Amino acid sequence: MAIKVHPSIHVHPGPWLKRQMVEPHGINVKDLAQHFGVSRQNLSNVLNGHTGLTADMAIRFEKAFGLSADTLMRMQGAYDLAQARGHEDDIKVSALSKTA
């Protein structure tokens, strides 16, 4: 039996990046978006946890702040799976039977 971890333990990387990287560097979203070559709205949505972190955006954070894009993507994957686990009983799929 798998150990169930409460979904609140998994953190969306956006708000974490905002608190741990962006704010301590004293840069605002508009200026960081310009530095990244993305729209302010797109970056704001990620940093506020409204949209998921893409691989391209993870690489931008890696290049700008020295974080591992791989680690950021693992954070996003763990968060996404935790969110799905929160409603897994609503997913009605049965196991496939083996064919001879």
Backbone atoms as SQL, in Angstrom:
CREATE TABLE atoms (id INTEGER PRIMARY KEY, chain TEXT, resi INTEGER, resn TEXT, atom TEXT, x REAL, y REAL, z REAL);
INSERT INTO atoms VALUES
  (1, 'A', 1, 'MET', 'N', 0.837, -1.189, 0.000),
  (2, 'A', 1, 'MET', 'CA', 0.000, 0.000, 0.000),
  (3, 'A', 1, 'MET', 'C', 0.876, 1.245, 0.000),
  (4, 'A', 2, 'ALA', 'N', 0.557, 2.181, -0.846),
  (5, 'A', 2, 'ALA', 'CA', 1.334, 3.413, -0.952),
  (6, 'A', 2, 'ALA', 'C', 1.021, 4.354, 0.209),
  (7, 'A', 3, 'ILE', 'N', 2.023, 5.078, 0.624),
  (8, 'A', 3, 'ILE', 'CA', 1.829, 6.092, 1.659),
  (9, 'A', 3, 'ILE', 'C', 1.188, 7.304, 1.003),
  (10, 'A', 4, 'LYS', 'N', 0.126, 7.815, 1.604),
  (11, 'A', 4, 'LYS', 'CA', -0.543, 8.996, 1.066),
  (12, 'A', 4, 'LYS', 'C', 0.013, 10.236, 1.754),
  (13, 'A', 5, 'VAL', 'N', 0.419, 11.185, 0.954),
  (14, 'A', 5, 'VAL', 'CA', 0.945, 12.448, 1.453),
  (15, 'A', 5, 'VAL', 'C', -0.109, 13.519, 1.195),
  (16, 'A', 6, 'HIS', 'N', -0.375, 14.317, 2.190),
  (17, 'A', 6, 'HIS', 'CA', -1.381, 15.368, 2.042),
  (18, 'A', 6, 'HIS', 'C', -0.966, 16.331, 0.938),
  (19, 'A', 7, 'PRO', 'N', -1.910, 16.706, 0.043),
  (20, 'A', 7, 'PRO', 'CA', -1.573, 17.585, -1.086),
  (21, 'A', 7, 'PRO', 'C', -0.954, 18.923, -0.684),
  (22, 'A', 8, 'SER', 'N', -1.238, 19.392, 0.534),
  (23, 'A', 8, 'SER', 'CA', -0.707, 20.696, 0.948),
  (24, 'A', 8, 'SER', 'C', 0.811, 20.666, 1.124),
  (25, 'A', 9, 'ILE', 'N', 1.403, 19.477, 1.190),
  (26, 'A', 9, 'ILE', 'CA', 2.855, 19.377, 1.337),
  (27, 'A', 9, 'ILE', 'C', 3.561, 19.744, 0.035),
  (28, 'A', 10, 'HIS', 'N', 2.899, 19.507, -1.083),
  (29, 'A', 10, 'HIS', 'CA', 3.484, 19.824, -2.382),
  (30, 'A', 10, 'HIS', 'C', 3.196, 21.281, -2.726),
  (31, 'A', 11, 'VAL', 'N', 4.234, 22.011, -3.031),
  (32, 'A', 11, 'VAL', 'CA', 4.143, 23.448, -3.244),
  (33, 'A', 11, 'VAL', 'C', 4.241, 23.770, -4.736),
  (34, 'A', 12, 'HIS', 'N', 3.347, 24.624, -5.208),
  (35, 'A', 12, 'HIS', 'CA', 3.452, 25.126, -6.582),
  (36, 'A', 12, 'HIS', 'C', 4.752, 25.925, -6.660),
  (37, 'A', 13, 'PRO', 'N', 5.566, 25.687, -7.682),
  (38, 'A', 13, 'PRO', 'CA', 6.851, 26.386, -7.738),
  (39, 'A', 13, 'PRO', 'C', 6.731, 27.894, -7.927),
  (40, 'A', 14, 'GLY', 'N', 5.633, 28.376, -8.484),
  (41, 'A', 14, 'GLY', 'CA', 5.494, 29.809, -8.745),
  (42, 'A', 14, 'GLY', 'C', 5.581, 30.677, -7.498),
  (43, 'A', 15, 'PRO', 'N', 4.668, 30.477, -6.532),
  (44, 'A', 15, 'PRO', 'CA', 4.754, 31.293, -5.308),
  (45, 'A', 15, 'PRO', 'C', 6.068, 31.092, -4.552),
  (46, 'A', 16, 'TRP', 'N', 6.623, 29.871, -4.612),
  (47, 'A', 16, 'TRP', 'CA', 7.911, 29.629, -3.977),
  (48, 'A', 16, 'TRP', 'C', 8.994, 30.474, -4.644),
  (49, 'A', 17, 'LEU', 'N', 9.008, 30.484, -5.977),
  (50, 'A', 17, 'LEU', 'CA', 9.985, 31.305, -6.706),
  (51, 'A', 17, 'LEU', 'C', 9.815, 32.788, -6.374),
  (52, 'A', 18, 'LYS', 'N', 8.575, 33.212, -6.286),
  (53, 'A', 18, 'LYS', 'CA', 8.293, 34.616, -5.963),
  (54, 'A', 18, 'LYS', 'C', 8.881, 34.991, -4.605),
  (55, 'A', 19, 'ARG', 'N', 8.615, 34.144, -3.589),
  (56, 'A', 19, 'ARG', 'CA', 9.090, 34.437, -2.223),
  (57, 'A', 19, 'ARG', 'C', 10.594, 34.261, -2.058),
  (58, 'A', 20, 'GLN', 'N', 11.147, 33.205, -2.656),
  (59, 'A', 20, 'GLN', 'CA', 12.541, 32.848, -2.403),
  (60, 'A', 20, 'GLN', 'C', 13.552, 33.464, -3.364),
  (61, 'A', 21, 'MET', 'N', 13.116, 33.833, -4.551),
  (62, 'A', 21, 'MET', 'CA', 14.049, 34.328, -5.559),
  (63, 'A', 21, 'MET', 'C', 13.730, 35.762, -6.007),
  (64, 'A', 22, 'VAL', 'N', 12.533, 35.958, -6.487),
  (65, 'A', 22, 'VAL', 'CA', 12.194, 37.243, -7.109),
  (66, 'A', 22, 'VAL', 'C', 12.197, 38.374, -6.075),
  (67, 'A', 23, 'GLU', 'N', 11.439, 38.215, -5.005),
  (68, 'A', 23, 'GLU', 'CA', 11.351, 39.285, -3.994),
  (69, 'A', 23, 'GLU', 'C', 12.699, 39.610, -3.355),
  (70, 'A', 24, 'PRO', 'N', 13.505, 38.599, -2.953),
  (71, 'A', 24, 'PRO', 'CA', 14.814, 38.935, -2.367),
  (72, 'A', 24, 'PRO', 'C', 15.753, 39.675, -3.332),
  (73, 'A', 25, 'HIS', 'N', 15.571, 39.471, -4.636),
  (74, 'A', 25, 'HIS', 'CA', 16.400, 40.179, -5.608),
  (75, 'A', 25, 'HIS', 'C', 15.893, 41.594, -5.873),
  (76, 'A', 26, 'GLY', 'N', 14.734, 41.936, -5.320),
  (77, 'A', 26, 'GLY', 'CA', 14.210, 43.297, -5.448),
  (78, 'A', 26, 'GLY', 'C', 13.796, 43.674, -6.863),
  (79, 'A', 27, 'ILE', 'N', 13.464, 42.692, -7.685),
  (80, 'A', 27, 'ILE', 'CA', 13.042, 42.985, -9.056),
  (81, 'A', 27, 'ILE', 'C', 11.526, 42.819, -9.148),
  (82, 'A', 28, 'ASN', 'N', 10.877, 43.707, -9.888),
  (83, 'A', 28, 'ASN', 'CA', 9.432, 43.575, -10.026),
  (84, 'A', 28, 'ASN', 'C', 9.082, 42.676, -11.211),
  (85, 'A', 29, 'VAL', 'N', 7.832, 42.263, -11.264),
  (86, 'A', 29, 'VAL', 'CA', 7.383, 41.307, -12.277),
  (87, 'A', 29, 'VAL', 'C', 7.553, 41.876, -13.681),
  (88, 'A', 30, 'LYS', 'N', 7.247, 43.142, -13.851),
  (89, 'A', 30, 'LYS', 'CA', 7.363, 43.761, -15.178),
  (90, 'A', 30, 'LYS', 'C', 8.802, 43.701, -15.680),
  (91, 'A', 31, 'ASP', 'N', 9.744, 44.071, -14.835),
  (92, 'A', 31, 'ASP', 'CA', 11.149, 44.075, -15.244),
  (93, 'A', 31, 'ASP', 'C', 11.688, 42.656, -15.454),
  (94, 'A', 32, 'LEU', 'N', 11.265, 41.728, -14.602),
  (95, 'A', 32, 'LEU', 'CA', 11.714, 40.345, -14.765),
  (96, 'A', 32, 'LEU', 'C', 11.126, 39.743, -16.043),
  (97, 'A', 33, 'ALA', 'N', 9.876, 40.042, -16.327),
  (98, 'A', 33, 'ALA', 'CA', 9.256, 39.549, -17.558),
  (99, 'A', 33, 'ALA', 'C', 10.001, 40.080, -18.782),
  (100, 'A', 34, 'GLN', 'N', 10.373, 41.334, -18.734),
  (101, 'A', 34, 'GLN', 'CA', 11.134, 41.918, -19.839),
  (102, 'A', 34, 'GLN', 'C', 12.501, 41.225, -19.967),
  (103, 'A', 35, 'HIS', 'N', 13.143, 40.973, -18.850),
  (104, 'A', 35, 'HIS', 'CA', 14.439, 40.278, -18.844),
  (105, 'A', 35, 'HIS', 'C', 14.308, 38.865, -19.416),
  (106, 'A', 36, 'PHE', 'N', 13.198, 38.192, -19.091),
  (107, 'A', 36, 'PHE', 'CA', 12.942, 36.832, -19.557),
  (108, 'A', 36, 'PHE', 'C', 12.448, 36.783, -21.003),
  (109, 'A', 37, 'GLY', 'N', 11.962, 37.905, -21.516),
  (110, 'A', 37, 'GLY', 'CA', 11.398, 37.910, -22.864),
  (111, 'A', 37, 'GLY', 'C', 10.020, 37.274, -22.925),
  (112, 'A', 38, 'VAL', 'N', 9.243, 37.436, -21.840),
  (113, 'A', 38, 'VAL', 'CA', 7.876, 36.914, -21.780),
  (114, 'A', 38, 'VAL', 'C', 6.937, 38.044, -21.372),
  (115, 'A', 39, 'SER', 'N', 5.641, 37.799, -21.480),
  (116, 'A', 39, 'SER', 'CA', 4.680, 38.835, -21.083),
  (117, 'A', 39, 'SER', 'C', 4.609, 38.927, -19.559),
  (118, 'A', 40, 'ARG', 'N', 4.306, 40.115, -19.084),
  (119, 'A', 40, 'ARG', 'CA', 4.151, 40.334, -17.650),
  (120, 'A', 40, 'ARG', 'C', 3.032, 39.450, -17.109),
  (121, 'A', 41, 'GLN', 'N', 1.931, 39.334, -17.865),
  (122, 'A', 41, 'GLN', 'CA', 0.787, 38.534, -17.424),
  (123, 'A', 41, 'GLN', 'C', 1.160, 37.054, -17.283),
  (124, 'A', 42, 'ASN', 'N', 1.908, 36.540, -18.238),
  (125, 'A', 42, 'ASN', 'CA', 2.332, 35.145, -18.182),
  (126, 'A', 42, 'ASN', 'C', 3.175, 34.889, -16.933),
  (127, 'A', 43, 'LEU', 'N', 4.164, 35.725, -16.696),
  (128, 'A', 43, 'LEU', 'CA', 5.027, 35.556, -15.530),
  (129, 'A', 43, 'LEU', 'C', 4.237, 35.726, -14.239),
  (130, 'A', 44, 'SER', 'N', 3.357, 36.704, -14.193),
  (131, 'A', 44, 'SER', 'CA', 2.527, 36.934, -13.015),
  (132, 'A', 44, 'SER', 'C', 1.653, 35.716, -12.716),
  (133, 'A', 45, 'ASN', 'N', 1.080, 35.119, -13.749),
  (134, 'A', 45, 'ASN', 'CA', 0.247, 33.929, -13.557),
  (135, 'A', 45, 'ASN', 'C', 1.044, 32.781, -12.957),
  (136, 'A', 46, 'VAL', 'N', 2.271, 32.612, -13.404),
  (137, 'A', 46, 'VAL', 'CA', 3.123, 31.547, -12.846),
  (138, 'A', 46, 'VAL', 'C', 3.468, 31.868, -11.397),
  (139, 'A', 47, 'LEU', 'N', 3.946, 33.075, -11.138),
  (140, 'A', 47, 'LEU', 'CA', 4.391, 33.438, -9.793),
  (141, 'A', 47, 'LEU', 'C', 3.263, 33.432, -8.772),
  (142, 'A', 48, 'ASN', 'N', 2.038, 33.625, -9.226),
  (143, 'A', 48, 'ASN', 'CA', 0.893, 33.591, -8.316),
  (144, 'A', 48, 'ASN', 'C', 0.224, 32.226, -8.272),
  (145, 'A', 49, 'GLY', 'N', 0.792, 31.238, -8.966),
  (146, 'A', 49, 'GLY', 'CA', 0.277, 29.883, -8.911),
  (147, 'A', 49, 'GLY', 'C', -0.982, 29.643, -9.716),
  (148, 'A', 50, 'HIS', 'N', -1.290, 30.544, -10.652),
  (149, 'A', 50, 'HIS', 'CA', -2.502, 30.392, -11.465),
  (150, 'A', 50, 'HIS', 'C', -2.281, 29.485, -12.670),
  (151, 'A', 51, 'THR', 'N', -1.052, 29.401, -13.142),
  (152, 'A', 51, 'THR', 'CA', -0.711, 28.491, -14.244),
  (153, 'A', 51, 'THR', 'C', 0.552, 27.725, -13.860),
  (154, 'A', 52, 'GLY', 'N', 0.718, 26.594, -14.500),
  (155, 'A', 52, 'GLY', 'CA', 1.873, 25.764, -14.215),
  (156, 'A', 52, 'GLY', 'C', 3.154, 26.332, -14.802),
  (157, 'A', 53, 'LEU', 'N', 4.251, 25.928, -14.218),
  (158, 'A', 53, 'LEU', 'CA', 5.572, 26.305, -14.703),
  (159, 'A', 53, 'LEU', 'C', 5.919, 25.422, -15.904),
  (160, 'A', 54, 'THR', 'N', 6.224, 26.017, -17.025),
  (161, 'A', 54, 'THR', 'CA', 6.618, 25.258, -18.207),
  (162, 'A', 54, 'THR', 'C', 8.125, 24.999, -18.172),
  (163, 'A', 55, 'ALA', 'N', 8.558, 24.069, -18.981),
  (164, 'A', 55, 'ALA', 'CA', 9.992, 23.773, -19.067),
  (165, 'A', 55, 'ALA', 'C', 10.768, 25.005, -19.543),
  (166, 'A', 56, 'ASP', 'N', 10.212, 25.737, -20.511),
  (167, 'A', 56, 'ASP', 'CA', 10.887, 26.943, -21.004),
  (168, 'A', 56, 'ASP', 'C', 11.051, 27.972, -19.892),
  (169, 'A', 57, 'MET', 'N', 10.006, 28.156, -19.096),
  (170, 'A', 57, 'MET', 'CA', 10.077, 29.123, -18.006),
  (171, 'A', 57, 'MET', 'C', 11.057, 28.645, -16.938),
  (172, 'A', 58, 'ALA', 'N', 11.093, 27.350, -16.672),
  (173, 'A', 58, 'ALA', 'CA', 12.038, 26.807, -15.701),
  (174, 'A', 58, 'ALA', 'C', 13.477, 27.088, -16.135),
  (175, 'A', 59, 'ILE', 'N', 13.742, 26.963, -17.419),
  (176, 'A', 59, 'ILE', 'CA', 15.081, 27.258, -17.940),
  (177, 'A', 59, 'ILE', 'C', 15.406, 28.738, -17.783),
  (178, 'A', 60, 'ARG', 'N', 14.420, 29.595, -17.980),
  (179, 'A', 60, 'ARG', 'CA', 14.652, 31.032, -17.770),
  (180, 'A', 60, 'ARG', 'C', 15.060, 31.304, -16.319),
  (181, 'A', 61, 'PHE', 'N', 14.345, 30.675, -15.370),
  (182, 'A', 61, 'PHE', 'CA', 14.701, 30.860, -13.962),
  (183, 'A', 61, 'PHE', 'C', 16.082, 30.279, -13.669),
  (184, 'A', 62, 'GLU', 'N', 16.399, 29.158, -14.284),
  (185, 'A', 62, 'GLU', 'CA', 17.719, 28.553, -14.108),
  (186, 'A', 62, 'GLU', 'C', 18.812, 29.518, -14.569),
  (187, 'A', 63, 'LYS', 'N', 18.626, 30.091, -15.748),
  (188, 'A', 63, 'LYS', 'CA', 19.639, 31.004, -16.289),
  (189, 'A', 63, 'LYS', 'C', 19.756, 32.289, -15.475),
  (190, 'A', 64, 'ALA', 'N', 18.635, 32.800, -14.992),
  (191, 'A', 64, 'ALA', 'CA', 18.653, 34.073, -14.267),
  (192, 'A', 64, 'ALA', 'C', 19.099, 33.929, -12.818),
  (193, 'A', 65, 'PHE', 'N', 18.663, 32.859, -12.149),
  (194, 'A', 65, 'PHE', 'CA', 18.883, 32.739, -10.711),
  (195, 'A', 65, 'PHE', 'C', 19.800, 31.582, -10.310),
  (196, 'A', 66, 'GLY', 'N', 20.188, 30.734, -11.274),
  (197, 'A', 66, 'GLY', 'CA', 21.078, 29.629, -10.958),
  (198, 'A', 66, 'GLY', 'C', 20.395, 28.413, -10.345),
  (199, 'A', 67, 'LEU', 'N', 19.076, 28.388, -10.410),
  (200, 'A', 67, 'LEU', 'CA', 18.326, 27.226, -9.920),
  (201, 'A', 67, 'LEU', 'C', 18.351, 26.129, -10.960),
  (202, 'A', 68, 'SER', 'N', 18.167, 24.899, -10.535),
  (203, 'A', 68, 'SER', 'CA', 18.089, 23.790, -11.469),
  (204, 'A', 68, 'SER', 'C', 16.689, 23.727, -12.076),
  (205, 'A', 69, 'ALA', 'N', 16.602, 23.809, -13.402),
  (206, 'A', 69, 'ALA', 'CA', 15.314, 23.676, -14.078),
  (207, 'A', 69, 'ALA', 'C', 14.708, 22.307, -13.800),
  (208, 'A', 70, 'ASP', 'N', 15.560, 21.291, -13.681),
  (209, 'A', 70, 'ASP', 'CA', 15.076, 19.937, -13.384),
  (210, 'A', 70, 'ASP', 'C', 14.348, 19.898, -12.038),
  (211, 'A', 71, 'THR', 'N', 14.925, 20.542, -11.041),
  (212, 'A', 71, 'THR', 'CA', 14.305, 20.581, -9.720),
  (213, 'A', 71, 'THR', 'C', 12.967, 21.317, -9.774),
  (214, 'A', 72, 'LEU', 'N', 12.948, 22.438, -10.483),
  (215, 'A', 72, 'LEU', 'CA', 11.698, 23.195, -10.600),
  (216, 'A', 72, 'LEU', 'C', 10.617, 22.371, -11.297),
  (217, 'A', 73, 'MET', 'N', 10.999, 21.620, -12.316),
  (218, 'A', 73, 'MET', 'CA', 10.016, 20.793, -13.028),
  (219, 'A', 73, 'MET', 'C', 9.546, 19.633, -12.154),
  (220, 'A', 74, 'ARG', 'N', 10.415, 19.100, -11.307),
  (221, 'A', 74, 'ARG', 'CA', 9.983, 18.060, -10.371),
  (222, 'A', 74, 'ARG', 'C', 8.992, 18.635, -9.358),
  (223, 'A', 75, 'MET', 'N', 9.242, 19.860, -8.920),
  (224, 'A', 75, 'MET', 'CA', 8.293, 20.526, -8.013),
  (225, 'A', 75, 'MET', 'C', 6.933, 20.659, -8.686),
  (226, 'A', 76, 'GLN', 'N', 6.936, 21.085, -9.955),
  (227, 'A', 76, 'GLN', 'CA', 5.673, 21.269, -10.675),
  (228, 'A', 76, 'GLN', 'C', 4.963, 19.929, -10.852),
  (229, 'A', 77, 'GLY', 'N', 5.709, 18.889, -11.211),
  (230, 'A', 77, 'GLY', 'CA', 5.111, 17.566, -11.395),
  (231, 'A', 77, 'GLY', 'C', 4.518, 17.017, -10.101),
  (232, 'A', 78, 'ALA', 'N', 5.238, 17.190, -8.996),
  (233, 'A', 78, 'ALA', 'CA', 4.737, 16.726, -7.699),
  (234, 'A', 78, 'ALA', 'C', 3.476, 17.485, -7.307),
  (235, 'A', 79, 'TYR', 'N', 3.466, 18.780, -7.569),
  (236, 'A', 79, 'TYR', 'CA', 2.284, 19.591, -7.265),
  (237, 'A', 79, 'TYR', 'C', 1.094, 19.151, -8.114),
  (238, 'A', 80, 'ASP', 'N', 1.313, 18.976, -9.416),
  (239, 'A', 80, 'ASP', 'CA', 0.237, 18.560, -10.314),
  (240, 'A', 80, 'ASP', 'C', -0.341, 17.211, -9.909),
  (241, 'A', 81, 'LEU', 'N', 0.530, 16.259, -9.582),
  (242, 'A', 81, 'LEU', 'CA', 0.057, 14.941, -9.184),
  (243, 'A', 81, 'LEU', 'C', -0.713, 15.004, -7.865),
  (244, 'A', 82, 'ALA', 'N', -0.244, 15.812, -6.932),
  (245, 'A', 82, 'ALA', 'CA', -0.956, 15.966, -5.659),
  (246, 'A', 82, 'ALA', 'C', -2.351, 16.545, -5.883),
  (247, 'A', 83, 'GLN', 'N', -2.459, 17.496, -6.802),
  (248, 'A', 83, 'GLN', 'CA', -3.771, 18.072, -7.110),
  (249, 'A', 83, 'GLN', 'C', -4.688, 17.012, -7.715),
  (250, 'A', 84, 'ALA', 'N', -4.161, 16.198, -8.603),
  (251, 'A', 84, 'ALA', 'CA', -4.958, 15.133, -9.227),
  (252, 'A', 84, 'ALA', 'C', -5.354, 14.078, -8.196),
  (253, 'A', 85, 'ARG', 'N', -4.441, 13.744, -7.291),
  (254, 'A', 85, 'ARG', 'CA', -4.751, 12.766, -6.253),
  (255, 'A', 85, 'ARG', 'C', -5.900, 13.247, -5.369),
  (256, 'A', 86, 'GLY', 'N', -6.034, 14.546, -5.255),
  (257, 'A', 86, 'GLY', 'CA', -7.110, 15.115, -4.445),
  (258, 'A', 86, 'GLY', 'C', -8.495, 14.791, -4.979),
  (259, 'A', 87, 'HIS', 'N', -8.597, 14.441, -6.237),
  (260, 'A', 87, 'HIS', 'CA', -9.899, 14.081, -6.813),
  (261, 'A', 87, 'HIS', 'C', -9.828, 12.764, -7.596),
  (262, 'A', 88, 'GLU', 'N', -8.895, 11.897, -7.204),
  (263, 'A', 88, 'GLU', 'CA', -8.721, 10.648, -7.950),
  (264, 'A', 88, 'GLU', 'C', -9.945, 9.740, -7.876),
  (265, 'A', 89, 'ASP', 'N', -10.761, 9.848, -6.834),
  (266, 'A', 89, 'ASP', 'CA', -11.963, 9.016, -6.748),
  (267, 'A', 89, 'ASP', 'C', -12.976, 9.386, -7.833),
  (268, 'A', 90, 'ASP', 'N', -12.866, 10.581, -8.373),
  (269, 'A', 90, 'ASP', 'CA', -13.751, 11.015, -9.454),
  (270, 'A', 90, 'ASP', 'C', -13.321, 10.460, -10.811),
  (271, 'A', 91, 'ILE', 'N', -12.115, 9.932, -10.880),
  (272, 'A', 91, 'ILE', 'CA', -11.598, 9.382, -12.137),
  (273, 'A', 91, 'ILE', 'C', -12.016, 7.919, -12.205),
  (274, 'A', 92, 'LYS', 'N', -12.976, 7.649, -13.043),
  (275, 'A', 92, 'LYS', 'CA', -13.580, 6.306, -13.128),
  (276, 'A', 92, 'LYS', 'C', -12.908, 5.490, -14.231),
  (277, 'A', 93, 'VAL', 'N', -11.855, 4.778, -13.862),
  (278, 'A', 93, 'VAL', 'CA', -11.146, 3.905, -14.791),
  (279, 'A', 93, 'VAL', 'C', -10.868, 2.600, -14.058),
  (280, 'A', 94, 'SER', 'N', -11.158, 1.490, -14.725),
  (281, 'A', 94, 'SER', 'CA', -10.873, 0.193, -14.115),
  (282, 'A', 94, 'SER', 'C', -9.591, -0.377, -14.725),
  (283, 'A', 95, 'ALA', 'N', -9.017, -1.327, -14.029),
  (284, 'A', 95, 'ALA', 'CA', -7.782, -1.965, -14.510),
  (285, 'A', 95, 'ALA', 'C', -8.087, -2.799, -15.753),
  (286, 'A', 96, 'LEU', 'N', -7.159, -2.806, -16.653),
  (287, 'A', 96, 'LEU', 'CA', -7.290, -3.656, -17.841),
  (288, 'A', 96, 'LEU', 'C', -6.983, -5.096, -17.456),
  (289, 'A', 97, 'SER', 'N', -7.674, -6.016, -18.076),
  (290, 'A', 97, 'SER', 'CA', -7.369, -7.423, -17.841),
  (291, 'A', 97, 'SER', 'C', -6.362, -7.890, -18.876),
  (292, 'A', 98, 'LYS', 'N', -5.541, -8.837, -18.492),
  (293, 'A', 98, 'LYS', 'CA', -4.528, -9.370, -19.408),
  (294, 'A', 98, 'LYS', 'C', -5.218, -10.231, -20.448),
  (295, 'A', 99, 'THR', 'N', -4.752, -10.156, -21.675),
  (296, 'A', 99, 'THR', 'CA', -5.262, -11.020, -22.725),
  (297, 'A', 99, 'THR', 'C', -4.287, -12.164, -22.942),
  (298, 'A', 100, 'ALA', 'N', -4.816, -13.315, -23.297),
  (299, 'A', 100, 'ALA', 'CA', -3.964, -14.491, -23.467),
  (300, 'A', 100, 'ALA', 'C', -3.230, -14.495, -24.767);
